[in-house]
Amino acid sequence: QVQLVESGGGLVQSGGSLRLSCAASGTIFRIALMGWYRQAPGKQRELVASVTSENNVDSADSVKGRFTISRDNYKNTLVLRIHNLTPDDTAVYYCNLKQALWEYWGQGTQVTVSS
């Protein structure tokens, strides 16, 4: 069983920054893929960025250069550092973990960016 708990969301003005954290607990494989997704009102949930156990990163074009994803395999934490936020970044951000046949989600953390 795996549990994911996100934190760090909030209300920020355009151009501001946030640091989102995800704490993972339970039985986690070393090769697990972890990432951040987001879902804005009226839109599909989309991948923001993911990182493998080998630190290979995949990210959406809309966030490249502004978002940085990192993981600590010993502490089983996942961090998303966000800079130069825009209102288009407003969404619920979810931590995700994939391993073997299983996929896990956190409860989400709200990010709201004002103009």
WONOR-V376423 format. One record per pair of residues at least 4 apart in sequence whose ideal C-beta (glycine too) atoms are under 6 Angstrom apart, sorted by the first residue. I is the first residue (numbers start at 1). J is the second residue. Records with the same first field share a line. If there is no record, write none. Layout:
I = J + J
This chain:
1 = 26
2 = 26 + 97 + 104
3 = 25 + 26
4 = 22 + 24 + 95 + 104 + 106
5 = 23 + 106
6 = 22 + 95 + 106 + 109
7 = 21
8 = 19 + 20 + 21
9 = 109 + 110 + 111
11 = 112
12 = 16 + 18 + 85 + 113
13 = 114
14 = 86 + 113 + 115
15 = 84
16 = 85
17 = 83
18 = 82
19 = 81
20 = 80 + 93
21 = 79
22 = 78 + 95
23 = 77
24 = 28 + 76
28 = 32 + 76
29 = 99
30 = 53
31 = 53
32 = 97 + 99
33 = 52 + 98
34 = 71 + 78 + 97
35 = 50 + 96
36 = 48 + 49 + 80 + 93
37 = 45 + 47 + 94 + 96
38 = 48 + 91 + 93
39 = 45 + 91 + 92
40 = 91
48 = 60 + 63
49 = 59 + 67 + 69
50 = 58
51 = 57 + 69 + 71
52 = 56
57 = 69
59 = 63 + 64
63 = 67
66 = 83 + 84
67 = 82
68 = 81
69 = 80
70 = 79
71 = 78
72 = 77
78 = 95
85 = 89 + 113
87 = 113 + 115
89 = 113
90 = 112 + 113
92 = 108 + 110
93 = 109 + 111
94 = 105 + 106 + 108
95 = 106
96 = 105
97 = 104
98 = 103
